[in-house]
Amino acid sequence: HLQAILEHRNPWDEKGTINWALAYEKLGMKAEYESELTKLGAEPNNPQIWSVPVITGVTPNRVVKVFLDLGLAVYTYADDLDTAVPTNDRDPKNGSYRVSFKKTVEADSEQKNKSADDLKKEGTKAITLLERLLLELGYFLATGNHLDIKNVTLCAGSRHSDGSVPRVYWLVDGREVFVDWHGTDTRDDRLRARAVVS
């Protein structure tokens, strides 16, 4: 089943293009994607960034279900991410939007050793949990590979219901997409945000 999916994936070209139409088709949101895309406008023509369309109706739980349907193992710490992580700097419940990040497999190296508290003080806008999961899905469908195999994305644009901060990475030993959370003051070399670039 997984091989069949990968045979129809968007080729990973030198520009690192993610086929968002395919991603939203897998999410069961093809019509919503096509409808909202005209409102969002064309994807920025910049080979250095990933532009992520976040369409009203998509949720962390929905993305996790697609991972499981694709045969990926997923660890989420909480059974219901939609409820567990209710606070986000950007939320498609308020309308579809587009957000961009540096096109790197590992989270931003310049954000290492910065906690969510540090980022807030600096005024850095960071990726949300949903945006990170969507990026994982798009990248996996395009390449068959995963993001953050050496480091960890601190999703400082989101908060767990207890105030802590989600993080996402590919747990190599466990062969699974791994989601859990840290305190807002936690920092280390491997824990790095992905900063919004537009």
N, C-alpha and C positions, 0 to 999 in steps of 0.2 A: 504493500500500500504506500509506504513512504517512498519507495523507488519510483512509483508511478507519479507521485506528486513532484518529485525532483526532476523527472524527465520533462515535465511541462513548466518548469520554473523559468523565470525571466533570466536570460543569460547574464552572467556577471561580467559586464564589459569593463573597459579601462576607466570608464567614468564612475563605476560603482553604482549603477542605476538600480533602484528598487522599484519593482512593479507593484504599485499600490492598488491598482485595479485587481490584480490577482489576490493580494492580501485581503481586500474587502470582499472579494468573491468567496474566499475561504471562511470569512467571518459571517457569511450569509447576508451581507449588506451591499450587494452589487448595485441595486437600484438607488439606495440612499447615497452611496458614494458618487455615482454618476450625476445624481441630482444636485448634490451639494458642491461638487467640484466646479461647476460653472460659477457658483457664488464666490468660491475661494480664489478663482483665477488660476492662471498657469503656474506650474512649479518653477521656482527661480532657476535660471540657467547658470548654475554655479557648481563646477565639478568638485569643489572643496567642502560642500555641505550636503547633508541629508535634510530634505524638507518633508516633514511628517504631516499628512492630513489627518486630523482627528475629527471624525464624523459623529454627529449626534446619534446616540444609540449604542456606540461602542463602549465597553466597560472592561476593566481588568478580568473579571470572571469570564467574559466572552472570549477574550484573547487566550486565556488559559485553556478553555475548552478546545479551541482550535489546536493548541499545542498537543493536547492529549489525543485529539482526532488524528493528528499527524504522526502519532507514535512516539512523541517526546515525553520523557519523564519530567515532572514538574514538582517542586517542593515549594509550598506557599506559606507554611507556618500557620496561617489561618485558613479555614475552609472557604470562607466568603470574603474575598479581598474587597469587593464593592462596599461591604459594610465595615470591614476592619480599617479601611483607609478612606475616611469620608472627606478629608480636607485636602484640597488641591489648589495650587495657584491658578491653574487653568482647568476648566471642566467642560466637556462637550454638552453637558446638560444645559449649559448656558448658550449653546450655539456652536456649530462646527467652526474649526479654525485650523490654521496651518502654523507650524512652529519648526524652526531649523536648528540643527546642531552640527558641529564639526564631523566630517566623515572619517571617523577613526574606529577601528575595531575595539580598542581599549578606551575607557573613559579619559577625559581630558587630563593630560599629565600636569598641567599648570594648576590643577585644582587639588592635587594630592596634599595630604596633611591639613586639609581645611574641613572643619565640621560644618554642619548645617547652621549653627550659630555664627560661625565665622563668615559664611557666605551671605547670611542675612545682613550682617554688619557692613559687608562690602557692597551690598546692593546687587549681588549676582543673582540673576534669574536662572534657576536650575530645572532640569528635566523632572517631570512627574512620573509616578509609577506607571500610569497608563501609557504615557509616551514612550517610556523605556521598553515596555512589553510590546508595543506596536513596532518599535524599531527592531526588536529581536525577531518578531514574526517576519517582517519584510526582509531582513537580512538573511534569515534562514531559508525562506522561499527562494531567494535569489542565488544563494551559494551552497546551501546544505550545511553551512557552518554557523558558529555562534559568536556573540559579542562577549567581551570581558572574560576571556579565558585565563588571563593572568591577574587582572585587577577587578575591582568591584564598582559598579555605578551607584553612587549615593543619590537617591531620588529626592533631593532636598526641596523639590517643588511640591511634595506631598507630606502628609502627616497621618500616622496611625491614630486611632481613636484615643490612645493613651498619650499622644504627643510625640512619640518617637518617629524616626525617619526610615522609610523603606529603603532597601538596597537590593540590587539585582545583579546576578552574574551567572556564568556557566560553571557549574561545579564539575570539574574535569573528572575527579575520582568517582563521583556518583553518576556521571553522565546525565545531568539534569539541569533544567533551568531552576535556579534557586532564588527564592524571595524570602527575606526576613527584614528585621529592623534594628536600628541602633538608637542610642540616645542622641539628642541634638548637639551634644558637646563632644561626641566621639570623633576622633581623627586618627589616621595612620597613612602610611605611604600608598597602600593598595586601595584605599577608599577614596574615590574621586567622583566629583559631580561631572555631569555633562552640562555645560553652560549654554543657555539659549543665545543664538547668534543673530536671530531676527524674529 
